Amino acid sequence: MSASVSQTFAARIRDRQAVIGIIGLGYVGLPLARGFATKGFPVLGFDVDPVKVEKLSRGESYIGHIDAEAIKQMRQNKFAATTDFSRLKEADAIIICVPTPLTDAREPDLTYIVNSVKAIAATLRKGQLVVLESTTYPRTTRDVVLPILNEAGLKAGEDFFLAFSPEREDPGNAHFSTTTIPKVVGGLDPTSLELAASMYRQVIVNVVEVSAPEVAEACKILENTYRAINIALVNELKVLYDRMSIDVWEVIDAAKTKPFGFQAFYPGPGLGGHCIPIDPFYLTWIARKYGLNTRFIELAGEVNTAMPAYVVSKVADALNDAGKPVKGSKVLLLGMAYKKDIDDPRESPGFELLDLLLKKGAKVDYNDPHIPTLPKMRHWPHLKAMESVALTPESLASFDCVLIATDHTAYDYSWIVEHSPLVVDTRNATKKVAAGREKVVKA
């Protein structure tokens, strides 16, 4: 029976007749849906947010690097979006791309994964492939996803197939896309691996097969932990070198001339995005269950978490040198996205900076060409709705301090420095600005 079921699935994949179902149409799911649709696969997208589904149905986009024309093209290529999860039975392959946040106690919150898998189990049929892409701790696929799917009464590896393949999106990076970044895949069994890998090979240039879902899950955690620890290192050195009157950015530029044994990481006002500030703590949580402490990860978390407060202290010092207290001063935050040239504010350190400055009595506005209105964030429900203010010579001059939090390429930093009385730069964005250096404080 299993050979017949798997062969049917494999044939539908080869012929690009298999319906690809994608749960979660955000920054991971929508680009993936676009990839499959572009290759001629019928794609059915699922999301609990009716606003997203309605926009897609009208041919509109809500993600900056995917324009409306791309959505219209997807719809012409047999793409549809729905909030009706009973339609999961129509899909041959179901890929889960939902958020995996942390609770306030920094423990994994698998609510979105569990709810998605329960919806799949309610309609699971023979011949379907289920792939989890959401970043999570090792053994989630085997210990959390599989038992829920087993409740459908079908046998994994014979009646249905299960795999894990971590997402590797890098929004704002024009050098990479969903289809060009190598894809790691780990199957619950050899048949699941074979089918999942064959599916991804239809749209992704390089598919890397590993021996088990746990390896693929651990791979993703390693990638992001590696970055978190190295960013913490340069953040810690930034504080030290600042006290020693050494420019950490110049130090990094010098160090990266070494052609081996060094990779450049850069300091900032804090970690942002859905991956680096969150994923390493999935590993610390599971490590405790195995009786171990991940001291490097926890120390890196402490260093990175402290950076917004450090930046605010630099703002306070800079204002003090100008004869002004933080309380009552007007501060403009430049950039609320978590990284340059994207419209994604998830876990952005800008929110922490905003909150800390407001608590100190500052009057704060923001500008971000990619985020015209600040969305409500789960960790910042008390922050009032704000809209991006216009940048003009008059508006810049009216602020006591301009704080560069995100170094969007759309900004003319020479012009900003020229018209601002004081600039605090957390991204080395003003590196090439010659005139007005006396106004710039690096943080």
C-alpha positions as CSV (number, residue, x, y, z in Angstrom):
1,M,0.0,0.0,0.0
2,S,2.8,2.5,0.9
3,A,4.6,2.1,-2.4
4,S,1.4,2.8,-4.3
5,V,0.6,5.8,-2.2
6,S,4.1,7.3,-2.4
7,Q,4.4,6.6,-6.1
8,T,1.2,8.4,-6.8
9,F,2.4,11.4,-4.8
10,A,5.8,11.3,-6.5
11,A,4.1,11.3,-10.0
12,R,1.9,14.2,-9.1
13,I,5.0,16.2,-8.0
14,R,6.9,15.3,-11.2
15,D,3.9,16.4,-13.3
16,R,3.4,19.5,-11.2
17,Q,-0.2,18.5,-10.6
18,A,0.2,18.2,-6.8
19,V,-1.7,20.8,-4.9
20,I,0.6,22.6,-2.5
21,G,-1.1,23.8,0.7
22,I,0.7,26.4,2.8
23,I,-0.4,27.3,6.3
24,G,0.7,30.8,7.3
25,L,1.0,33.5,4.5
26,G,3.5,35.7,6.2
27,Y,7.1,36.5,5.5
28,V,8.0,32.8,5.0
29,G,4.8,31.3,3.6
30,L,3.9,33.9,1.0
31,P,7.3,33.8,-0.8
32,L,7.2,30.0,-0.7
33,A,3.8,30.1,-2.2
34,R,5.1,32.4,-4.9
35,G,7.9,29.9,-5.6
36,F,5.6,27.0,-6.2
37,A,3.1,29.0,-8.1
38,T,5.8,30.4,-10.4
39,K,6.7,26.8,-11.3
40,G,3.2,25.9,-12.3
41,F,2.0,24.1,-9.1
42,P,-1.6,24.8,-7.9
43,V,-1.1,26.5,-4.5
44,L,-3.7,26.9,-1.8
45,G,-2.7,29.2,1.0
46,F,-4.3,29.2,4.5
47,D,-4.3,32.0,7.0
48,V,-6.3,32.8,10.1
49,D,-6.2,36.5,9.2
50,P,-9.1,37.3,6.9
51,V,-7.6,40.7,6.1
52,K,-4.6,39.0,4.5
53,V,-6.8,36.6,2.6
54,E,-9.0,39.4,1.3
55,K,-6.0,41.4,0.1
56,L,-4.5,38.4,-1.7
57,S,-7.9,37.6,-3.3
58,R,-8.0,41.2,-4.6
59,G,-4.5,40.8,-6.0
60,E,-2.9,43.0,-3.4
61,S,0.2,42.4,-1.3
62,Y,1.1,43.3,2.3
63,I,4.8,42.4,2.2
64,G,7.2,45.0,0.8
65,H,9.4,42.8,-1.3
66,I,6.4,41.1,-3.0
67,D,4.5,43.6,-5.1
68,A,0.9,43.5,-6.3
69,E,1.9,42.4,-9.7
70,A,3.6,39.3,-8.3
71,I,0.3,38.5,-6.4
72,K,-1.7,38.9,-9.6
73,Q,0.7,36.6,-11.5
74,M,0.4,34.0,-8.7
75,R,-3.4,34.1,-9.0
76,Q,-3.1,33.5,-12.8
77,N,-0.9,30.5,-11.9
78,K,-3.6,28.8,-9.9
79,F,-2.9,30.4,-6.5
80,A,-5.8,31.0,-4.1
81,A,-6.0,31.9,-0.4
82,T,-8.6,30.9,2.2
83,T,-9.4,31.0,5.9
84,D,-11.3,27.7,5.5
85,F,-9.0,25.0,7.0
86,S,-11.5,22.3,6.0
87,R,-10.0,22.7,2.5
88,L,-6.7,21.2,3.7
89,K,-8.0,17.9,2.4
90,E,-7.6,19.3,-1.1
91,A,-3.8,19.6,-0.7
92,D,-1.4,16.9,-1.6
93,A,1.4,18.5,0.4
94,I,0.8,20.8,3.4
95,I,3.7,23.0,4.5
96,I,3.4,24.7,7.9
97,C,4.9,28.2,8.1
98,V,3.5,29.7,11.2
99,P,5.1,31.8,14.0
100,T,6.8,30.2,17.0
101,P,7.2,33.0,19.6
102,L,8.4,32.8,23.2
103,T,6.1,33.2,26.2
104,D,6.9,35.9,28.7
105,A,8.9,33.3,30.7
106,R,11.0,32.7,27.5
107,E,9.6,29.2,26.9
108,P,8.5,27.9,23.5
109,D,5.0,28.8,22.5
110,L,3.9,26.1,20.0
111,T,0.3,27.2,19.9
112,Y,0.3,28.1,16.2
113,I,2.0,24.8,15.3
114,V,-0.3,22.7,17.4
115,N,-3.4,24.5,16.1
116,S,-2.2,24.0,12.5
117,V,-1.5,20.3,13.0
118,K,-4.9,19.7,14.6
119,A,-6.5,21.3,11.6
120,I,-4.5,19.0,9.3
121,A,-5.4,15.9,11.4
122,A,-9.1,16.7,11.1
123,T,-8.9,16.2,7.4
124,L,-5.8,14.1,6.9
125,R,-6.1,11.6,4.1
126,K,-3.9,8.9,2.6
127,G,-1.1,10.2,0.3
128,Q,-0.6,13.6,2.0
129,L,2.8,15.0,2.8
130,V,3.1,17.3,5.9
131,V,6.2,19.4,6.3
132,L,6.9,21.7,9.2
133,E,9.0,24.8,8.4
134,S,8.4,26.8,11.6
135,T,11.6,27.1,13.6
136,T,11.4,25.0,16.8
137,Y,13.5,22.9,19.1
138,P,14.8,19.4,18.1
139,R,12.2,16.6,18.3
140,T,9.2,18.8,17.8
141,T,8.3,17.1,14.6
142,R,8.5,13.6,16.2
143,D,7.2,14.4,19.7
144,V,4.6,17.1,19.1
145,V,3.5,16.9,15.4
146,L,3.4,13.2,14.9
147,P,1.2,12.2,17.8
148,I,-1.4,14.7,16.8
149,L,-1.4,13.4,13.2
150,N,-1.5,9.8,14.4
151,E,-4.9,10.6,16.0
152,A,-6.3,10.5,12.4
153,G,-5.8,6.7,12.4
154,L,-3.4,6.7,9.5
155,K,0.2,5.3,9.6
156,A,3.1,7.7,9.1
157,G,5.5,6.6,6.4
158,E,2.9,4.4,4.7
159,D,-0.4,6.3,4.6
160,F,0.9,9.8,5.0
161,F,4.4,11.3,5.1
162,L,6.1,13.8,7.5
163,A,9.2,15.9,7.3
164,F,10.9,19.0,8.7
165,S,12.6,21.7,6.5
166,P,13.6,24.9,8.2
167,E,12.8,28.2,6.5
168,R,15.8,30.3,5.4
169,E,14.4,33.7,4.4
170,D,16.5,36.8,4.3
171,P,14.2,39.7,3.5
172,G,15.8,42.7,2.0
173,N,18.8,40.8,0.7
174,A,18.7,41.0,-3.1
175,H,21.4,38.3,-3.5
176,F,19.2,35.5,-2.2
177,S,15.6,34.4,-2.6
178,T,13.4,31.5,-1.5
179,T,14.4,29.5,-4.6
180,T,18.1,30.1,-4.4
181,I,18.9,29.5,-0.7
182,P,19.8,25.8,-0.1
183,K,17.0,23.8,1.6
184,V,17.7,21.4,4.4
185,V,15.2,18.5,4.6
186,G,14.9,15.8,7.2
187,G,12.2,13.1,6.9
188,L,10.6,11.0,9.6
189,D,11.4,7.9,7.4
190,P,13.2,7.3,4.1
191,T,10.1,7.6,2.0
192,S,9.0,10.9,3.7
193,L,12.5,12.3,3.1
194,E,12.5,11.2,-0.6
195,L,9.1,12.8,-1.2
196,A,9.7,16.0,0.6
197,A,13.1,16.4,-1.1
198,S,11.6,15.7,-4.5
199,M,8.9,18.3,-3.9
200,Y,11.4,21.1,-2.9
201,R,13.7,20.2,-5.8
202,Q,10.9,21.4,-8.2
203,V,11.4,25.0,-7.0
204,I,14.7,25.2,-5.1
205,V,18.1,25.0,-6.7
206,N,19.9,23.0,-3.9
207,V,18.2,20.6,-1.5
208,V,20.3,19.1,1.3
209,E,19.0,15.8,2.7
210,V,19.8,15.0,6.3
211,S,19.1,11.8,8.3
212,A,16.2,12.8,10.5
213,P,13.9,15.7,11.4
214,E,15.9,16.3,14.5
215,V,19.0,17.1,12.5
216,A,17.1,19.6,10.4
217,E,15.5,21.2,13.5
218,A,18.9,21.5,15.2
219,C,20.5,22.9,12.1
220,K,18.2,25.9,12.1
221,I,18.8,26.5,15.8
222,L,22.5,26.3,15.3
223,E,22.5,28.8,12.4
224,N,20.6,31.5,14.5
225,T,22.5,30.7,17.7
226,Y,25.8,31.2,15.9
227,R,24.6,34.7,14.8
228,A,23.2,35.6,18.2
229,I,26.4,34.7,20.0
230,N,28.7,36.5,17.6
231,I,26.5,39.6,17.6
232,A,26.6,39.6,21.4
233,L,30.4,39.5,21.2
234,V,30.7,42.6,19.0
235,N,28.0,44.3,21.1
236,E,30.0,43.7,24.3
237,L,33.2,44.9,22.5
238,K,31.4,48.0,21.3
239,V,30.7,49.0,24.9
240,L,34.3,48.3,26.0
241,Y,35.9,50.0,23.0
242,D,33.6,53.0,23.4
243,R,34.9,53.5,26.9
244,M,38.5,53.2,25.5
245,S,37.7,55.7,22.7
246,I,38.2,53.1,20.0
247,D,35.8,52.9,17.1
248,V,34.5,49.3,17.0
249,W,33.4,49.7,13.4
250,E,36.9,50.6,12.3
251,V,38.2,47.6,14.3
252,I,35.8,45.3,12.5
253,D,36.6,46.7,9.1
254,A,40.3,46.1,9.8
255,A,39.7,42.5,11.1
256,K,37.7,41.4,8.1
257,T,40.6,42.1,5.8
258,K,41.9,38.7,7.1
259,P,41.0,36.2,4.4
260,F,40.5,33.3,6.8
261,G,39.4,32.6,10.3
262,F,37.2,35.7,10.7
263,Q,33.6,36.6,9.7
264,A,32.4,40.1,10.3
265,F,29.4,40.6,12.6
266,Y,28.2,44.1,13.5
267,P,26.8,45.7,16.7
268,G,23.5,47.4,16.9
269,P,20.8,48.8,19.2
270,G,19.5,45.3,20.0
271,L,18.4,42.1,18.2
272,G,15.3,42.1,16.0
273,G,13.4,39.8,13.7
274,H,11.6,36.6,14.4
275,C,14.7,34.4,14.4
276,I,17.8,35.6,16.3
277,P,16.2,37.1,19.4
278,I,13.9,34.0,19.8
279,D,15.3,30.8,18.4
280,P,18.3,30.2,20.6
281,F,16.1,30.2,23.7
282,Y,14.2,27.2,22.2
283,L,17.5,25.4,22.6
284,T,18.1,26.6,26.2
285,W,14.6,25.4,27.1
286,I,15.0,21.9,25.7
287,A,18.6,21.7,27.1
288,R,17.2,22.1,30.7
289,K,15.0,19.1,30.0
290,Y,18.2,17.1,29.4
291,G,19.8,18.4,32.5
292,L,22.2,20.9,30.8
293,N,22.6,24.7,30.8
294,T,23.5,26.5,27.6
295,R,25.7,29.2,29.2
296,F,27.0,30.8,26.0
297,I,23.4,31.2,24.7
298,E,22.1,32.7,27.9
299,L,25.1,35.1,28.3
300,A,24.6,36.2,24.7
301,G,21.0,36.8,25.4
302,E,21.9,39.0,28.4
303,V,24.3,41.1,26.4
304,N,22.0,41.6,23.4
305,T,19.0,42.3,25.6
306,A,20.9,45.1,27.4
307,M,21.8,47.0,24.2
308,P,18.6,49.2,24.0
309,A,19.3,50.5,27.5
310,Y,22.9,51.2,26.6
311,V,21.8,53.2,23.5
312,V,19.3,55.2,25.6
313,S,22.1,56.0,28.0
314,K,24.2,57.3,25.1
315,V,21.3,59.4,24.0
316,A,21.0,60.8,27.5
317,D,24.7,61.6,27.6
318,A,24.6,63.3,24.2
319,L,21.6,65.4,25.3
320,N,23.3,66.2,28.6
321,D,26.4,67.4,26.7
322,A,24.1,69.7,24.7
323,G,22.7,71.1,28.0
324,K,19.3,69.3,27.7
325,P,17.7,66.6,29.9
326,V,16.0,63.6,28.4
327,K,12.7,64.6,30.0
328,G,10.9,66.9,27.7
329,S,13.4,66.5,24.8
330,K,12.1,65.7,21.4
331,V,13.7,62.5,19.9
332,L,13.1,61.2,16.4
333,L,13.7,57.5,15.9
334,L,14.9,56.8,12.4
335,G,13.8,53.3,11.3
336,M,11.4,50.9,13.1
337,A,12.0,47.8,10.9
338,Y,14.2,45.2,12.6
339,K,16.7,45.4,9.6
340,K,17.4,47.7,6.7
341,D,15.2,48.0,3.6
342,I,12.3,45.8,4.8
343,D,8.9,46.5,6.3
344,D,9.0,43.9,9.1
345,P,9.0,45.3,12.6
346,R,8.8,42.0,14.5
347,E,10.9,42.0,17.6
348,S,12.5,45.3,16.5
349,P,14.7,46.9,19.1
350,G,13.0,50.2,18.0
351,F,10.1,49.3,20.2
352,E,12.3,48.9,23.2
353,L,14.1,52.2,22.4
354,L,10.7,53.9,22.0
355,D,9.4,52.6,25.3
356,L,12.5,53.4,27.3
357,L,12.7,57.0,26.0
358,L,9.0,57.6,26.7
359,K,9.5,56.3,30.2
360,K,12.3,58.8,30.7
361,G,9.9,61.6,29.7
362,A,11.1,62.2,26.1
363,K,8.7,63.2,23.4
364,V,9.3,60.6,20.7
365,D,8.3,60.3,17.0
366,Y,9.5,58.0,14.4
367,N,10.1,57.9,10.6
368,D,10.3,54.7,8.5
369,P,9.7,54.8,4.8
370,H,8.7,51.2,4.9
371,I,6.4,51.3,7.9
372,P,3.9,54.2,7.6
373,T,2.0,53.2,10.7
374,L,3.3,51.2,13.7
375,P,1.3,48.0,14.1
376,K,0.2,46.7,17.5
377,M,2.9,44.4,18.9
378,R,2.2,41.6,21.3
379,H,4.9,42.7,23.7
380,W,4.1,46.4,23.5
381,P,0.3,46.6,23.9
382,H,0.6,49.8,25.9
383,L,2.3,51.8,23.2
384,K,-0.1,54.3,21.4
385,A,-0.7,54.2,17.7
386,M,1.9,56.2,15.8
387,E,2.4,57.3,12.2
388,S,5.7,58.0,10.5
389,V,6.4,61.7,10.4
390,A,7.7,63.4,7.3
391,L,11.4,64.3,7.0
392,T,12.0,67.9,6.1
393,P,14.7,70.4,7.0
394,E,12.2,72.0,9.4
395,S,11.1,68.8,11.0
396,L,14.6,67.6,11.6
397,A,15.6,70.9,13.1
398,S,12.7,70.7,15.5
399,F,14.1,67.6,17.2
400,D,16.7,67.7,19.9
401,C,18.1,64.4,18.9
402,V,17.8,62.1,15.9
403,L,18.4,58.4,16.8
404,I,19.3,56.2,13.9
405,A,18.0,52.7,14.8
406,T,17.7,51.2,11.3
407,D,20.0,52.1,8.5
408,H,17.6,52.1,5.5
409,T,19.4,52.9,2.2
410,A,16.5,55.3,1.4
411,Y,17.9,57.8,3.9
412,D,20.2,60.6,2.8
413,Y,22.5,60.6,5.9
414,S,24.5,63.7,4.8
415,W,21.3,65.6,4.5
416,I,20.0,64.3,7.8
417,V,23.1,65.3,9.6
418,E,23.1,68.7,8.0
419,H,19.6,69.6,9.2
420,S,19.7,67.9,12.6
421,P,21.1,69.5,15.8
422,L,22.3,66.1,17.2
423,V,22.5,62.6,15.7
424,V,23.0,59.4,17.7
425,D,24.1,56.6,15.2
426,T,23.7,53.0,16.3
427,R,24.5,51.5,12.8
428,N,27.5,53.4,11.6
429,A,25.2,54.8,8.9
430,T,27.0,58.1,9.0
431,K,30.4,56.6,8.3
432,K,30.8,58.4,4.9
433,V,29.3,61.7,6.1
434,A,32.1,64.3,6.1
435,A,30.4,67.6,7.1
436,G,28.9,67.9,10.6
437,R,30.8,65.1,12.3
438,E,30.7,67.1,15.5
439,K,26.9,66.5,15.6
440,V,27.2,62.7,15.4
441,V,27.5,60.4,18.4
442,K,28.0,56.7,17.8
443,A,26.2,54.3,20.1
